[in-house]
Amino acid sequence: METDETPRVLPFQLQFDKPVASQIKIAEWNPEKDLLAMVTEDSKILLHRFNWQRLWTIFPGRCITSLCWRPDGKAIAVGLEDGTISLHDVENGKLLRSLKSHTVAVVSLNWEEDGQVIKDDSVNNSTYEDRTSRFFPPAPRVPRMPGLAPGDTGFMDDSDDSFRELSNSSYQRFNILCSGDKDGSICFSIFGIFPIGKINIHNLSIPTPYATEPATCRLSHASISKIALSKDLCHLIVMCSGELNHDEVESAERQLGVHGCHCLLLDTSIFWKRKNELHQVAQQASNIEDLIEVIRSSLSVMSKQWSDATHTFREKFDSLSSLIIDHGLDSSPQEEFLSLLGGARTSPPVHQFLVNSLGESGVKRVSKVVCGAGKELQHVVLDHLQPAAEIIGFRMGELRGPSRWRTRFQGLGLDETLINNATEKSGILLVQVERFMRVLSSVVQQFSNFFNWLLKCIKLLNQEPSDQLLPYNSELVVIFLKFLYDQDPVKPFLELSEVDIEPDMETLQRVKELVHFGGFSDCDFLRRTLAEEFKQMESSFKEAFLMPFTTISRKMLCKDVLPLFALPSSSASVSVSVPISVTYYKDASTSVSSYQTHEHGFIDYISFQIPGDSSSNIANCIGISRRFMHSLSNSSIEESASLEAVLLSVPDGYHCVDLSLYKEGQIVLLLNETTSASECSGESCMMIVQADDLPFVSIPRSGFINTWNLDQLKDSVMHLRLENEKLRNIPHSVVAPLAVSASRGVACVFAARKRALVYILDEDEDDVSDSE
């Protein structure tokens, strides 16, 4: 122990002490770069470099409740109060995608990638390679509405490659985004974009494997505190608070259950066992969803453009009907134009309309709008809609093979019938696109011919030469006046309509004959519009991809429960917030050669604070448990006591503000000094405890759910002493969160007076000087 005369060397170097504009409630270091993402109390996201240079600030407009980084550090997931999960680009904070997986606040996010590195190529012979790029150019983007600058709408800028780059990089390594909400629902998304499963901890049948007789229990009034997926993707640890009750107990007696903090172990080994198959399905399905959005936006843009163009035409030509009525004539504009086409004398209303109201400039302007819109629609189809539909058809074809490989894919819910139906729908959509293009081309041609004829008429009425005008076809003018002047055959194709298109009987009969040759079974597609066909295709995709979602959800079961400590009954109806950290470290004592050994290639460490108002006998302690997910690995109950735990008593006069598992065998504690239970002295400290040196004790498991396992350690609590630990005093009162970066070896601490302090944790104590 150092004397007062010997100056004590500070173990952690203070790198920065910077003010922050608002108090920080969430902070996470980027796993790959020197970037710190922070969420303020007013729900703004700030991204800072290690040197505290701010890169960007975004404001989602809703309350932020959780945050985590993608494992490669290129995207950040943000959980919102309304249940939305938004993904943002690390380079500029741009919104890449929004998922509405929950209906209430997302309180915990965890994004984990497959941590296995297989050296034996024979084990990984099913690695999937996407072949789409061999046959198709890059996938089309969502079209932007003409006349708007990039960023004015939700449409993506053609010059922005961030989304495509991030999507492609996601597929380099299999990863899962887990999200938990305050109502107990946990959702799983492959690559963070393709939903693959959902469970609710209230609906889980929780086994009690150490009971003398098989029994199950359930949680009630539960709320999730933290979720953590293992690095091998085989287990999910869920920290939650709630009442644990036996299923056999009557409902009236269930209210007697003790409210407390529990740790659930969920079996998610399906992600590791079938990761290659899930990779293939998720990649195809997520790309199909992107392309569906391209088609949806294309139809929206096309409908808006054509609607605006026809409105301009109607606005100009409806005035002719008024002129005919004003002159007391009992005829229609079509009849007047047909008389003019037949060489009859021009009626006064037609003459007034063509010469005075419309004029040559008016015809050219309307012609430019209508024919220009038609060409724009053709460009949207050729550059966006049709390529998207073609790639969808190819990707669905890629899934048809796996759907027939029942031994590998049927267990994932990839149903052959549903995939075949979706594939047929994608093919029929291409037929509808071709059909629409023919109708559009014909309509644009007839509009152009009609306007050319009107220009010729106006020139003749004005007694001007018309030799330079484009020729026109009289028969097409007649067809236009009879069928297109007051009708719009293009608009129904772009909108959902309850009125079916009536095809001619000859064509319908030919289609029915083609059904006998195979390839498709739907012969009623001629009665549907392009928009209706797209809706049916989208519905068939949702139905096909819902099966894997439902199947995977059913395969994720609860394997074990660990009651940790009791909580006061007054907190039964509210969410309890205590410092919790869950981390998985690689077990150096095991080798990875098969699933059986790989499943136990990582050791789980769970650290948590037991609050001072806990009804347990171990209040104001810090608990650390390890090997929870290994406790069921042995066959007999006597051999299954591999769960180990230790209790650390917080030094007198201090309480734990936050904690974080750091590198292997280390835990960082953030402690505030207090003079009473509720009064803070204005000073604090940060401490690192070497967990490997702690006296872990094996915990014998009980079959009784009301047995708090850690109570067994109340007689062997280890008391932390400030003079014996690696400690750094902080001249401020601190608040959660504590942000620790294992890759950078730094910790960011937030003072109660809106300051951020960054400390370097890994420097040798002999080389560190007092920087304060």
PEBELQUI-V859150 format. One record per residue. N is the residue number from 1. RES is the residue in one letter. PHI is phi in whole degrees, -180 to 180 (* if undefined). PSI is psi as a letter, one per 30 degrees, with the letter a starting at -180 (none if undefined). Layout:
N,RES,PHI,PSI  N,RES,PHI,PSI
//
This chain:
1,M,*,k  2,E,-77,k  3,T,-86,l  4,D,-67,f  5,E,-78,f  6,T,-93,j  7,P,-66,k  8,R,-85,k  9,V,-79,k  10,L,-76,k  11,P,-77,f  12,F,-119,k  13,Q,-86,k  14,L,-79,j  15,Q,-88,e  16,F,-143,l  17,D,-138,j  18,K,-120,k  19,P,-77,l  20,V,-122,k  21,A,-67,e  22,S,-141,l  23,Q,-65,k  24,I,-94,k  25,K,-112,f  26,I,-140,k  27,A,-149,k  28,E,-143,k  29,W,-80,k  30,N,-67,k  31,P,-71,f  32,E,-120,f  33,K,-128,l  34,D,-85,i  35,L,-126,k  36,L,-123,k  37,A,-97,k  38,M,-130,k  39,V,-117,k  40,T,-85,l  41,E,-63,f  42,D,-92,g  43,S,62,h  44,K,-104,k  45,I,-102,k  46,L,-112,k  47,L,-118,k  48,H,-120,k  49,R,-78,l  50,F,-64,e  51,N,-82,g  52,W,73,g  53,Q,-75,k  54,R,-82,k  55,L,-93,e  56,W,-162,l  57,T,-135,k  58,I,-130,l  59,F,-131,j  60,P,-65,f  61,G,89,f  62,R,-136,l  63,C,-69,k  64,I,-91,k  65,T,-117,f  66,S,-163,l  67,L,-161,k  68,C,-159,l  69,W,-95,l  70,R,-70,k  71,P,-57,e  72,D,-87,g  73,G,75,g  74,K,-94,f  75,A,-147,l  76,I,-129,k  77,A,-101,k  78,V,-125,k  79,G,-94,k  80,L,-113,l  81,E,-67,f  82,D,-87,g  83,G,95,f  84,T,-82,k  85,I,-117,j  86,S,-111,k  87,L,-107,k  88,H,-124,k  89,D,-74,k  90,V,-69,f  91,E,-71,e  92,N,-139,g  93,G,78,g  94,K,-65,k  95,L,-70,k  96,L,-96,e  97,R,-166,k  98,S,-124,k  99,L,-119,k  100,K,-106,i  101,S,-86,f  102,H,-124,l  103,T,-112,f  104,V,-130,a  105,A,-58,k  106,V,-85,j  107,V,-97,f  108,S,-149,k  109,L,-128,k  110,N,-147,k  111,W,-119,j  112,E,-128,k  113,E,-109,l  114,D,-62,j  115,G,-90,g  116,Q,-86,k  117,V,-119,j  118,I,-92,k  119,K,-89,f  120,D,-86,j  121,D,-64,f  122,S,-68,f  123,V,-77,f  124,N,-113,h  125,N,-82,g  126,S,-110,g  127,T,-58,k  128,Y,-91,k  129,E,-119,k  130,D,-75,k  131,R,-97,g  132,T,-60,e  133,S,-66,f  134,R,-72,f  135,F,-112,f  136,F,-131,k  137,P,-69,l  138,P,-53,k  139,A,-60,k  140,P,-68,l  141,R,-97,l  142,V,-69,k  143,P,-70,l  144,R,-101,k  145,M,-64,k  146,P,-60,k  147,G,91,f  148,L,-113,k  149,A,-77,l  150,P,-57,k  151,G,95,f  152,D,-74,f  153,T,-131,a  154,G,-80,f  155,F,-75,k  156,M,-79,k  157,D,-72,k  158,D,-62,f  159,S,-90,g  160,D,-99,j  161,D,-102,g  162,S,-64,e  163,F,-65,e  164,R,-64,e  165,E,-65,e  166,L,-67,e  167,S,-63,e  168,N,-66,e  169,S,-68,f  170,S,-62,e  171,Y,-83,g  172,Q,-71,f  173,R,-147,k  174,F,-66,k  175,N,-145,l  176,I,-129,k  177,L,-101,k  178,C,-106,k  179,S,-139,k  180,G,-123,k  181,D,-110,l  182,K,-73,f  183,D,-93,g  184,G,96,g  185,S,-87,k  186,I,-125,k  187,C,-113,k  188,F,-125,k  189,S,-133,k  190,I,-76,k  191,F,61,g  192,G,78,g  193,I,-129,f  194,F,-113,j  195,P,-64,k  196,I,-126,f  197,G,-179,l  198,K,-155,k  199,I,-135,l  200,N,-130,k  201,I,-66,f  202,H,-70,f  203,N,-94,f  204,L,-75,k  205,S,-89,j  206,I,-95,j  207,P,-77,l  208,T,-119,i  209,P,-67,f  210,Y,-100,g  211,A,-75,l  212,T,-66,f  213,E,-124,k  214,P,-56,k  215,A,-153,l  216,T,-130,l  217,C,-141,l  218,R,-139,l  219,L,-96,k  220,S,-134,l  221,H,53,h  222,A,-94,k  223,S,-137,k  224,I,-83,k  225,S,-103,e  226,K,-158,k  227,I,-127,k  228,A,-149,j  229,L,-89,k  230,S,-68,l  231,K,-69,f  232,D,-93,g  233,L,66,g  234,C,-90,f  235,H,-137,l  236,L,-126,k  237,I,-97,k  238,V,-119,j  239,M,-94,k  240,C,-149,l  241,S,-119,k  242,G,166,a  243,E,-101,k  244,L,-107,k  245,N,-136,k  246,H,-69,k  247,D,-63,e  248,E,-76,f  249,V,-73,k  250,E,-64,l  251,S,-59,e  252,A,-67,e  253,E,-84,f  254,R,-64,f  255,Q,-67,f  256,L,-84,f  257,G,-62,k  258,V,-84,k  259,H,-82,k  260,G,-166,a  261,C,-98,k  262,H,-129,l  263,C,-123,k  264,L,-103,k  265,L,-116,j  266,L,-105,k  267,D,-86,j  268,T,-117,g  269,S,-63,f  270,I,-58,e  271,F,-67,e  272,W,-83,e  273,K,-62,e  274,R,-119,h  275,K,-66,e  276,N,-68,e  277,E,-68,e  278,L,-65,e  279,H,-58,e  280,Q,-64,e  281,V,-64,e  282,A,-66,e  283,Q,-65,e  284,Q,-65,e  285,A,-66,e  286,S,-67,e  287,N,-67,e  288,I,-63,e  289,E,-63,e  290,D,-62,e  291,L,-70,e  292,I,-62,e  293,E,-65,e  294,V,-62,e  295,I,-67,e  296,R,-60,e  297,S,-67,e  298,S,-63,e  299,L,-63,e  300,S,-65,e  301,V,-64,e  302,M,-64,e  303,S,-63,e  304,K,-66,e  305,Q,-63,e  306,W,-69,e  307,S,-63,e  308,D,-65,e  309,A,-68,e  310,T,-68,f  311,H,-65,e  312,T,-62,e  313,F,-63,e  314,R,-64,e  315,E,-60,e  316,K,-80,e  317,F,-89,f  318,D,-68,f  319,S,-66,f  320,L,-66,e  321,S,-62,e  322,S,-66,e  323,L,-65,e  324,I,-64,e  325,I,-67,e  326,D,-62,e  327,H,-88,g  328,G,73,g  329,L,-92,k  330,D,-108,i  331,S,-150,l  332,S,-107,l  333,P,-59,e  334,Q,-63,e  335,E,-65,e  336,E,-65,e  337,F,-67,e  338,L,-66,e  339,S,-63,e  340,L,-64,e  341,L,-66,e  342,G,-77,f  343,G,96,g  344,A,-71,l  345,R,-67,k  346,T,-69,k  347,S,-73,l  348,P,-55,e  349,P,-64,e  350,V,-68,e  351,H,-62,e  352,Q,-64,e  353,F,-67,e  354,L,-73,e  355,V,-86,e  356,N,-97,e  357,S,-77,e  358,L,-91,d  359,G,74,l  360,E,-64,e  361,S,-66,e  362,G,-66,e  363,V,-62,e  364,K,-64,e  365,R,-68,e  366,V,-66,e  367,S,-62,e  368,K,-65,e  369,V,-69,e  370,V,-71,e  371,C,-68,e  372,G,-65,e  373,A,-65,e  374,G,-61,e  375,K,-67,e  376,E,-63,e  377,L,-62,e  378,Q,-64,e  379,H,-66,e  380,V,-62,e  381,V,-64,e  382,L,-73,e  383,D,-95,f  384,H,-128,d  385,L,-66,e  386,Q,-66,e  387,P,-60,e  388,A,-63,e  389,A,-65,e  390,E,-66,e  391,I,-69,e  392,I,-60,e  393,G,-60,e  394,F,-67,e  395,R,-66,e  396,M,-66,e  397,G,-63,e  398,E,-66,f  399,L,-87,f  400,R,-66,e  401,G,-61,e  402,P,-58,e  403,S,-66,f  404,R,-90,f  405,W,-85,i  406,R,-68,e  407,T,-66,f  408,R,-103,e  409,F,-113,f  410,Q,-67,e  411,G,-67,f  412,L,-95,f  413,G,89,g  414,L,-81,j  415,D,-88,k  416,E,-63,e  417,T,-63,e  418,L,-67,e  419,I,-66,e  420,N,-63,e  421,N,-64,e  422,A,-65,e  423,T,-64,e  424,E,-62,e  425,K,-63,e  426,S,-67,e  427,G,-69,e  428,I,-66,e  429,L,-61,e  430,L,-63,e  431,V,-64,e  432,Q,-66,e  433,V,-63,e  434,E,-64,e  435,R,-63,e  436,F,-63,e  437,M,-63,e  438,R,-66,e  439,V,-63,e  440,L,-63,e  441,S,-61,e  442,S,-65,e  443,V,-66,e  444,V,-63,e  445,Q,-63,e  446,Q,-73,e  447,F,-61,e  448,S,-62,e  449,N,-64,e  450,F,-63,e  451,F,-67,e  452,N,-63,e  453,W,-67,e  454,L,-62,e  455,L,-62,e  456,K,-63,e  457,C,-64,e  458,I,-65,e  459,K,-63,e  460,L,-66,e  461,L,-65,e  462,N,-88,g  463,Q,56,h  464,E,-113,l  465,P,-65,k  466,S,-125,g  467,D,-68,f  468,Q,-84,f  469,L,-77,l  470,L,-69,k  471,P,-70,l  472,Y,-134,l  473,N,-111,j  474,S,-64,e  475,E,-65,e  476,L,-67,e  477,V,-64,e  478,V,-63,e  479,I,-63,e  480,F,-61,e  481,L,-67,e  482,K,-82,e  483,F,-119,f  484,L,-119,f  485,Y,-61,e  486,D,-115,g  487,Q,-131,l  488,D,-135,j  489,P,-75,f  490,V,-82,e  491,K,-56,e  492,P,-59,e  493,F,-67,f  494,L,-98,f  495,E,-130,l  496,L,-73,k  497,S,-137,k  498,E,-81,f  499,V,-93,k  500,D,-74,l  501,I,-79,k  502,E,-94,j  503,P,-78,l  504,D,-72,k  505,M,-64,e  506,E,-65,e  507,T,-65,e  508,L,-62,e  509,Q,-68,e  510,R,-65,e  511,V,-64,e  512,K,-62,e  513,E,-68,e  514,L,-68,f  515,V,-59,e  516,H,-67,f  517,F,-83,f  518,G,88,l  519,G,100,e  520,F,-159,l  521,S,-126,f  522,D,-93,j  523,C,-106,g  524,D,-99,g  525,F,-66,f  526,L,-67,f  527,R,-86,f  528,R,-103,l  529,T,-86,l  530,L,-63,e  531,A,-65,e  532,E,-68,e  533,E,-65,e  534,F,-64,e  535,K,-62,e  536,Q,-66,e  537,M,-63,e  538,E,-62,e  539,S,-64,e  540,S,-67,e  541,F,-67,e  542,K,-60,e  543,E,-67,e  544,A,-68,e  545,F,-87,f  546,L,-73,f  547,M,-63,e  548,P,-59,e  549,F,-59,e  550,T,-68,e  551,T,-66,e  552,I,-65,e  553,S,-60,e  554,R,-72,f  555,K,-85,f  556,M,-93,j  557,L,-118,l  558,C,-85,k  559,K,-101,f  560,D,-161,l  561,V,-137,k  562,L,-125,j  563,P,-68,k  564,L,-95,d  565,F,-155,l  566,A,-82,l  567,L,-122,l  568,P,-62,k  569,S,-63,f  570,S,-67,f  571,S,-98,g  572,A,-66,f  573,S,-100,g  574,V,-127,l  575,S,-76,k  576,V,-98,k  577,S,-109,j  578,V,-129,l  579,P,-60,k  580,I,-139,k  581,S,-144,k  582,V,-128,k  583,T,-141,l  584,Y,-116,k  585,Y,-113,k  586,K,-71,k  587,D,-88,j  588,A,-69,f  589,S,-84,f  590,T,-117,l  591,S,-113,l  592,V,-103,j  593,S,-137,f  594,S,-154,l  595,Y,-63,e  596,Q,-63,e  597,T,-81,e  598,H,-67,e  599,E,-61,f  600,H,-112,g  601,G,-82,f  602,F,-131,k  603,I,-110,k  604,D,-88,k  605,Y,-120,k  606,I,-121,j  607,S,-120,k  608,F,-160,l  609,Q,-96,k  610,I,-93,j  611,P,-62,l  612,G,-66,f  613,D,-93,g  614,S,-66,k  615,S,-78,g  616,S,-78,l  617,N,-83,g  618,I,-121,h  619,A,-65,l  620,N,57,h  621,C,-120,l  622,I,-112,k  623,G,-101,k  624,I,-131,k  625,S,-120,l  626,R,-145,l  627,R,66,h  628,F,-65,e  629,M,-78,f  630,H,-100,f  631,S,-69,f  632,L,-104,g  633,S,-75,f  634,N,-89,l  635,S,-80,e  636,S,-106,l  637,I,-66,e  638,E,-65,e  639,E,-92,f  640,S,-92,g  641,A,-84,h  642,S,-86,f  643,L,-68,k  644,E,-124,l  645,A,-154,l  646,V,-147,k  647,L,-113,k  648,L,-113,k  649,S,-85,k  650,V,-64,k  651,P,-55,k  652,D,-58,k  653,G,86,g  654,Y,-129,l  655,H,-138,k  656,C,-80,k  657,V,-89,e  658,D,-162,l  659,L,-148,l  660,S,-154,k  661,L,-72,k  662,Y,-100,b  663,K,-82,l  664,E,-56,k  665,G,78,g  666,Q,-130,k  667,I,-134,k  668,V,-101,k  669,L,-114,k  670,L,-114,j  671,L,-119,k  672,N,-102,k  673,E,-84,k  674,T,-129,k  675,T,-97,f  676,S,-150,a  677,A,-64,f  678,S,-129,g  679,E,-115,k  680,C,-102,k  681,S,-84,f  682,G,97,g  683,E,-128,l  684,S,-155,a  685,C,-154,l  686,M,-120,k  687,M,-133,k  688,I,-112,k  689,V,-112,k  690,Q,-82,j  691,A,-66,e  692,D,-63,f  693,D,-88,f  694,L,-79,k  695,P,-79,i  696,F,-63,k  697,V,-122,k  698,S,-66,k  699,I,-106,j  700,P,-69,k  701,R,-85,k  702,S,-116,l  703,G,-85,g  704,F,-99,k  705,I,-74,f  706,N,-93,g  707,T,-94,j  708,W,-83,j  709,N,-61,e  710,L,-76,f  711,D,-62,f  712,Q,-67,f  713,L,-99,g  714,K,-65,f  715,D,-91,f  716,S,-128,h  717,V,-70,k  718,M,-94,k  719,H,-91,k  720,L,-74,k  721,R,-121,k  722,L,-59,e  723,E,-74,f  724,N,-102,f  725,E,-111,l  726,K,-75,j  727,L,-134,k  728,R,-136,j  729,N,-75,k  730,I,-123,k  731,P,-79,h  732,H,-142,l  733,S,-77,k  734,V,-111,l  735,V,-133,l  736,A,-68,l  737,P,-97,l  738,L,-104,j  739,A,-105,j  740,V,-119,k  741,S,-113,j  742,A,-71,e  743,S,-72,e  744,R,-94,f  745,G,69,h  746,V,-133,l  747,A,-135,k  748,C,-112,k  749,V,-115,k  750,F,-113,k  751,A,-82,l  752,A,-67,f  753,R,-98,h  754,K,59,h  755,R,-133,k  756,A,-118,k  757,L,-119,k  758,V,-107,k  759,Y,-116,k  760,I,-93,k  761,L,-95,f  762,D,-95,f  763,E,-69,k  764,D,-68,k  765,E,-62,e  766,D,-69,f  767,D,-101,g  768,V,-101,k  769,S,-111,l  770,D,-71,j  771,S,-99,g  772,E,-99,none
//
